[in-house]
Amino acid sequence: MVAVTSPPLSLPVRPARLALREVGPNWYASVMGTAIVANAGVALPGSPTWLRDACTPMWVLSLLLLAAVLVVRAVRWWKYPADARRDLHDPAVAPFFGCLAMALLAVGAGALACGRGLLGASAAVGLDAVLWTAGSVCGLVVAVLVPYLMVVRHRIDLDDASPVWLLPIVAPMVSAALGPALVPHLPAGQAREALLIGCYAMFGMSLLATLMLLPLVWGRLVRSGPLPVALTPALFLVLGPLGQSTTAVGNLADAAPTAVAAPYATALHGFALLYGVPVMGFALLWLALSLAQVVRAFRRGMRFSMTWWAFTFPVGTCVTGAASLARHTGLHALTWLAVALYAALAVAWLAAATGTLRSALR
């Protein structure tokens, strides 16, 4: 008979390696979800001082999370390169590489929105410029690479269509929404206009790609029924391109007077309303539809998983989108909509963060 010894109290080597292998690109969603809580809080029209003060430590937390996940992912690529490369060839995992770009962009935007008092103006601008550039380059690469792999390497059919497919192509939209904050910090003239026009180009590429994919997602839901219970929160990912594009046109309209001539700046302000209001209406429709299916999933035993982070960043983009419309229209109803969505975002973040912490400790 072989004697059985009790496991040591310290973490054994084998489980540690297994845990390292399990840190996939989806973990960047926790960085995105944390950063958007800070960024959206500052974006609320007339946000109170206490909320702005609370957003700074939240942004610092997102910065620390970004550094931690970057380090862990780098170690995983170094120790298990075959596993890391296999992620790109897995149709269920590859779309999550878009989360890396969006995490860099969201934390960079927070440097200007929340970290200016902590870092100083010049350091905040520099950090945002570095992270925005890195995130935009990464986002453009992923927006091409993942769809390419879907065509030539992945074996998928129409019933596999998922809102997760939006993740790689929404990253350029995040760049378009957050790039305008850097426009006033560039030299007047060609540099500002180039960044503004470049952001509009990224807005267009992401929007048109989204319009191609959304019918596939809706068709799969109607044809095959609801998503599996554990994946139901992924429905909220559709809100990402909707809220982010509304935010983008608003932020671009705000930056336009410093980069282009008056007639174009006025036209872009009008476009922000003509585009943003209908899209926000559709976002609210999709939010109601998704909430109904989440309630259904809870009744069928849905438990915590990393997909719960889908409740955070997409809803946060709707907060910033509604806040942008409130600034441009002056409507109090839109301000209250942004506040209500932010309250939902805070609850969602607490649920996702608590569940992630408990899972990590286990």
C-alpha positions as CSV (number, residue, x, y, z in Angstrom):
1,M,0.0,0.0,0.0
2,V,1.3,3.4,-0.9
3,A,1.2,6.0,1.8
4,V,-0.8,9.2,1.0
5,T,0.7,12.4,2.3
6,S,-1.2,15.6,3.0
7,P,-0.7,18.4,0.5
8,P,1.6,21.2,1.7
9,L,0.0,24.5,2.7
10,S,2.1,26.4,0.2
11,L,0.9,26.4,-3.4
12,P,2.4,23.4,-5.3
13,V,4.3,23.9,-8.5
14,R,2.0,22.0,-10.8
15,P,-1.2,23.9,-9.9
16,A,0.7,27.2,-10.3
17,R,1.7,26.2,-13.8
18,L,-1.8,25.2,-14.6
19,A,-3.1,28.6,-13.3
20,L,-0.6,30.4,-15.5
21,R,-1.7,28.5,-18.5
22,E,-5.3,29.5,-17.8
23,V,-4.6,33.3,-18.0
24,G,-5.9,33.9,-21.5
25,P,-6.4,37.2,-23.4
26,N,-9.9,37.4,-21.8
27,W,-8.3,38.5,-18.6
28,Y,-7.8,42.0,-20.2
29,A,-11.5,42.4,-19.9
30,S,-11.1,42.9,-16.2
31,V,-8.7,45.8,-17.0
32,M,-11.2,47.3,-19.4
33,G,-14.1,47.0,-17.0
34,T,-12.2,48.6,-14.2
35,A,-10.8,51.5,-16.3
36,I,-14.3,52.3,-17.7
37,V,-15.7,52.8,-14.2
38,A,-13.2,55.6,-13.7
39,N,-13.4,57.1,-17.2
40,A,-17.2,57.1,-17.3
41,G,-17.5,58.6,-13.8
42,V,-15.4,61.6,-14.9
43,A,-17.4,61.9,-18.1
44,L,-20.8,62.3,-16.4
45,P,-22.2,65.8,-16.8
46,G,-21.9,67.7,-13.6
47,S,-20.3,64.8,-11.8
48,P,-19.7,65.6,-8.1
49,T,-16.3,66.2,-6.7
50,W,-16.4,63.1,-4.5
51,L,-17.1,60.9,-7.5
52,R,-14.2,62.5,-9.5
53,D,-11.9,61.9,-6.5
54,A,-13.1,58.3,-6.2
55,C,-12.3,57.7,-9.9
56,T,-8.6,58.4,-9.4
57,P,-7.9,55.3,-7.3
58,M,-10.1,53.3,-9.6
59,W,-7.9,54.3,-12.5
60,V,-4.8,53.5,-10.5
61,L,-6.3,50.0,-9.9
62,S,-6.8,49.6,-13.6
63,L,-3.2,50.6,-14.3
64,L,-1.9,48.0,-11.8
65,L,-4.2,45.4,-13.2
66,L,-2.9,46.2,-16.7
67,A,0.7,45.8,-15.6
68,A,-0.1,42.5,-13.8
69,V,-1.9,40.9,-16.7
70,L,0.8,42.1,-19.1
71,V,3.5,40.5,-17.0
72,V,1.6,37.2,-16.5
73,R,0.7,37.0,-20.2
74,A,4.3,37.7,-21.2
75,V,5.5,34.9,-18.9
76,R,3.0,32.6,-20.4
77,W,4.2,33.4,-23.9
78,W,7.8,32.8,-22.7
79,K,7.1,29.5,-20.8
80,Y,4.3,28.0,-22.9
81,P,4.7,29.5,-26.5
82,A,2.8,26.6,-28.0
83,D,-0.2,27.2,-25.8
84,A,-0.1,30.9,-26.5
85,R,0.0,30.4,-30.3
86,R,-2.7,27.8,-30.0
87,D,-5.0,30.5,-28.6
88,L,-4.9,32.3,-32.0
89,H,-6.0,29.2,-33.8
90,D,-8.9,28.6,-31.3
91,P,-12.0,30.3,-32.7
92,A,-13.4,30.6,-29.2
93,V,-10.3,32.4,-27.8
94,A,-8.8,34.4,-30.7
95,P,-11.4,37.2,-30.7
96,F,-10.3,38.0,-27.1
97,F,-7.0,39.3,-28.4
98,G,-8.9,42.5,-29.1
99,C,-9.2,43.0,-25.3
100,L,-5.5,43.8,-25.1
101,A,-5.8,46.8,-27.4
102,M,-8.9,48.1,-25.6
103,A,-7.3,47.6,-22.2
104,L,-4.3,49.7,-23.3
105,L,-6.6,52.4,-24.7
106,A,-8.9,52.6,-21.7
107,V,-6.1,52.9,-19.2
108,G,-4.4,55.5,-21.4
109,A,-7.5,57.6,-21.5
110,G,-7.8,57.4,-17.8
111,A,-4.4,59.0,-17.4
112,L,-5.7,62.2,-18.9
113,A,-9.2,62.0,-17.4
114,C,-8.4,60.8,-13.9
115,G,-4.6,60.8,-13.4
116,R,-3.6,64.3,-14.3
117,G,-3.6,65.5,-10.7
118,L,-1.6,62.5,-9.6
119,L,0.9,62.4,-12.5
120,G,1.1,66.0,-13.6
121,A,-0.2,67.3,-16.9
122,S,2.8,66.4,-19.1
123,A,3.2,62.9,-17.7
124,A,-0.5,62.2,-18.1
125,V,-0.4,63.3,-21.7
126,G,2.7,61.3,-22.4
127,L,1.3,58.1,-20.8
128,D,-1.9,58.5,-22.7
129,A,0.0,59.1,-26.0
130,V,2.1,56.0,-25.5
131,L,-0.8,53.7,-24.5
132,W,-3.1,55.1,-27.2
133,T,-0.5,54.6,-29.9
134,A,0.3,51.0,-28.7
135,G,-3.4,50.2,-28.3
136,S,-4.3,51.6,-31.7
137,V,-1.5,49.7,-33.5
138,C,-2.4,46.5,-31.6
139,G,-6.1,47.0,-32.4
140,L,-5.5,47.5,-36.1
141,V,-3.4,44.4,-36.3
142,V,-5.9,42.3,-34.4
143,A,-8.8,43.7,-36.5
144,V,-7.1,42.3,-39.6
145,L,-5.4,39.2,-38.1
146,V,-8.4,37.6,-36.3
147,P,-10.9,37.9,-39.2
148,Y,-8.1,36.6,-41.5
149,L,-7.7,33.5,-39.3
150,M,-11.5,33.1,-39.1
151,V,-11.5,32.8,-42.9
152,V,-8.4,30.7,-43.6
153,R,-7.8,28.7,-40.4
154,H,-10.8,28.5,-38.2
155,R,-13.6,26.0,-39.0
156,I,-16.8,27.7,-38.1
157,D,-20.4,27.8,-39.3
158,L,-23.3,30.2,-39.0
159,D,-24.5,28.6,-35.7
160,D,-21.2,29.4,-34.1
161,A,-21.8,33.2,-34.6
162,S,-21.3,35.0,-31.3
163,P,-21.1,38.6,-30.0
164,V,-17.5,37.7,-29.0
165,W,-16.7,38.1,-32.7
166,L,-17.1,41.8,-32.3
167,L,-14.2,42.2,-29.9
168,P,-11.4,42.4,-32.5
169,I,-13.2,44.9,-34.7
170,V,-14.4,47.2,-32.0
171,A,-10.9,48.1,-30.9
172,P,-10.4,50.7,-33.6
173,M,-13.7,52.3,-32.5
174,V,-12.2,52.7,-29.0
175,S,-9.2,54.4,-30.6
176,A,-11.5,56.7,-32.5
177,A,-13.4,57.6,-29.3
178,L,-10.3,58.2,-27.2
179,G,-7.9,59.7,-29.7
180,P,-9.7,63.2,-29.8
181,A,-8.5,63.9,-26.3
182,L,-4.9,64.0,-27.7
183,V,-5.8,66.4,-30.6
184,P,-5.4,69.7,-28.6
185,H,-1.9,68.5,-27.3
186,L,-0.5,68.2,-30.9
187,P,0.9,71.1,-32.9
188,A,-1.7,73.1,-34.7
189,G,-2.2,72.3,-38.4
190,Q,-1.4,69.1,-40.1
191,A,-0.8,67.0,-37.0
192,R,-4.1,67.8,-35.4
193,E,-6.1,67.3,-38.6
194,A,-4.3,64.0,-39.4
195,L,-5.2,62.6,-36.0
196,L,-8.8,63.7,-36.3
197,I,-9.2,62.3,-39.8
198,G,-7.4,59.1,-38.8
199,C,-9.9,58.7,-35.9
200,Y,-12.8,59.1,-38.3
201,A,-11.2,56.4,-40.6
202,M,-11.0,54.0,-37.6
203,F,-14.6,54.9,-36.7
204,G,-15.6,53.9,-40.3
205,M,-13.7,50.7,-40.5
206,S,-15.1,49.5,-37.1
207,L,-18.7,50.6,-37.8
208,L,-18.9,48.9,-41.2
209,A,-17.3,45.7,-39.9
210,T,-19.9,45.7,-37.0
211,L,-22.7,46.1,-39.5
212,M,-21.5,43.0,-41.3
213,L,-21.3,40.9,-38.1
214,L,-24.5,42.0,-36.2
215,P,-26.9,40.3,-38.7
216,L,-24.9,37.0,-38.2
217,V,-25.3,37.3,-34.4
218,W,-29.0,38.1,-34.6
219,G,-29.6,35.3,-37.2
220,R,-27.9,32.8,-35.0
221,L,-30.1,33.8,-32.0
222,V,-33.3,33.6,-34.0
223,R,-32.3,30.3,-35.8
224,S,-30.7,28.4,-33.0
225,G,-32.2,30.0,-29.8
226,P,-30.6,31.6,-26.8
227,L,-26.9,31.3,-26.1
228,P,-25.7,28.7,-23.6
229,V,-26.5,29.9,-20.1
230,A,-22.9,30.5,-19.1
231,L,-22.3,32.6,-22.3
232,T,-25.5,34.8,-22.0
233,P,-23.6,37.8,-20.6
234,A,-21.7,38.0,-23.9
235,L,-24.9,39.5,-25.4
236,F,-23.9,42.8,-23.7
237,L,-20.8,42.9,-26.0
238,V,-23.1,44.2,-28.8
239,L,-23.5,47.4,-26.7
240,G,-19.7,48.1,-27.1
241,P,-19.7,49.3,-30.7
242,L,-23.0,51.1,-30.2
243,G,-22.0,53.1,-27.1
244,Q,-18.4,53.5,-28.2
245,S,-19.4,54.9,-31.7
246,T,-21.8,57.4,-30.1
247,T,-19.0,58.4,-27.8
248,A,-16.6,58.7,-30.7
249,V,-18.7,61.0,-32.8
250,G,-19.3,63.2,-29.8
251,N,-15.6,63.4,-28.8
252,L,-14.6,64.0,-32.4
253,A,-17.1,66.8,-32.7
254,D,-15.6,68.4,-29.6
255,A,-12.1,68.2,-31.0
256,A,-13.0,69.3,-34.5
257,P,-12.8,73.1,-33.9
258,T,-9.2,72.8,-33.0
259,A,-8.3,70.8,-36.1
260,V,-10.5,71.7,-39.0
261,A,-12.2,74.9,-40.4
262,A,-15.5,76.1,-39.1
263,P,-17.9,74.8,-41.7
264,Y,-16.6,71.2,-41.2
265,A,-16.5,71.5,-37.4
266,T,-20.2,72.6,-37.4
267,A,-21.2,69.8,-39.7
268,L,-19.4,67.3,-37.5
269,H,-21.3,68.6,-34.5
270,G,-24.5,68.0,-36.3
271,F,-23.4,64.5,-37.4
272,A,-22.7,63.6,-33.7
273,L,-26.4,64.2,-32.9
274,L,-27.8,62.7,-36.1
275,Y,-25.8,59.5,-35.6
276,G,-25.7,59.3,-31.8
277,V,-29.4,59.7,-30.9
278,P,-30.7,56.8,-33.1
279,V,-27.8,54.5,-32.2
280,M,-28.3,55.2,-28.5
281,G,-32.0,54.3,-29.0
282,F,-31.0,50.9,-30.5
283,A,-28.5,50.4,-27.7
284,L,-31.3,50.7,-25.2
285,L,-33.4,48.3,-27.1
286,W,-30.5,45.7,-27.2
287,L,-29.9,46.4,-23.5
288,A,-33.5,45.5,-22.6
289,L,-33.4,42.4,-24.8
290,S,-30.1,41.3,-23.2
291,L,-31.3,41.9,-19.7
292,A,-34.4,39.7,-20.3
293,Q,-32.1,36.9,-21.5
294,V,-29.8,37.3,-18.5
295,V,-32.8,37.0,-16.1
296,R,-33.7,33.8,-18.0
297,A,-30.2,32.5,-17.6
298,F,-30.2,33.2,-13.9
299,R,-33.4,31.3,-13.5
300,R,-31.7,28.4,-15.2
301,G,-28.7,28.4,-12.8
302,M,-26.2,30.7,-14.3
303,R,-23.2,31.1,-12.0
304,F,-20.2,33.4,-12.1
305,S,-17.7,33.1,-14.9
306,M,-15.3,35.5,-16.6
307,T,-18.0,36.4,-19.1
308,W,-19.6,38.6,-16.4
309,W,-17.0,41.2,-17.3
310,A,-19.1,41.7,-20.4
311,F,-21.5,43.5,-18.1
312,T,-19.0,46.3,-17.5
313,F,-17.1,47.8,-20.4
314,P,-20.0,47.7,-22.9
315,V,-22.4,49.4,-20.4
316,G,-19.6,51.9,-19.7
317,T,-19.5,52.9,-23.3
318,C,-23.2,53.6,-23.2
319,V,-22.6,55.8,-20.2
320,T,-20.0,57.9,-22.1
321,G,-22.3,57.9,-25.1
322,A,-25.3,59.2,-23.2
323,A,-23.1,61.7,-21.4
324,S,-21.8,63.0,-24.8
325,L,-25.3,63.4,-26.1
326,A,-26.3,65.2,-22.9
327,R,-23.4,67.6,-23.4
328,H,-24.3,68.4,-27.0
329,T,-28.1,68.7,-26.5
330,G,-28.4,70.0,-22.9
331,L,-31.2,67.6,-22.3
332,H,-31.6,66.6,-18.6
333,A,-33.2,63.3,-19.6
334,L,-30.0,62.2,-21.2
335,T,-28.0,63.2,-18.1
336,W,-30.3,61.1,-16.0
337,L,-29.9,58.2,-18.5
338,A,-26.1,58.5,-18.1
339,V,-26.4,58.5,-14.3
340,A,-28.7,55.4,-14.3
341,L,-26.4,53.5,-16.6
342,Y,-23.5,54.4,-14.5
343,A,-25.2,53.1,-11.4
344,A,-25.8,49.8,-13.3
345,L,-22.1,49.8,-14.3
346,A,-21.0,50.2,-10.7
347,V,-23.2,47.2,-9.6
348,A,-21.9,45.2,-12.5
349,W,-18.3,45.9,-11.7
350,L,-18.8,45.0,-8.1
351,A,-20.3,41.6,-9.1
352,A,-17.6,40.8,-11.7
353,A,-14.7,41.9,-9.4
354,T,-16.0,40.0,-6.4
355,G,-16.5,36.8,-8.5
356,T,-13.1,37.1,-10.1
357,L,-11.4,37.6,-6.7
358,R,-13.1,34.6,-5.2
359,S,-12.2,32.5,-8.2
360,A,-8.6,33.6,-8.1
361,L,-8.3,32.8,-4.4
362,R,-9.6,29.4,-5.1
